[in-house]
Amino acid sequence: MKIKILKQTFVKGQLLIAGDLIEATQNDGELLIGMGKAIAIAESIKKPEYKETVKKKSFFSRKKK
């Protein structure tokens, strides 16, 4: 996952300053983003895979006979 560092921090023993772009593991990237020290770069964001949606029947709709 590619991330952009927003605040000075250490990742795997390496000092990173604001503005650095790095390739981080999924876990490290999510942790840094959660702490507010990084943001994900749009190129590396995975789009969620959507399952086929099932149409739910409305509780209020009834078939007229």
PyMOL commands that set and color helices and strands:
alter all, ss='L'
color gray80, all
select helices_A, chain A and resi 26-35+42-44
alter helices_A, ss='H'
color red, helices_A
select strands_A, chain A and resi 2-5+9-11+14-16+21-23+38-40
alter strands_A, ss='S'
color yellow, strands_A
deselect
rebuild
show_as cartoon
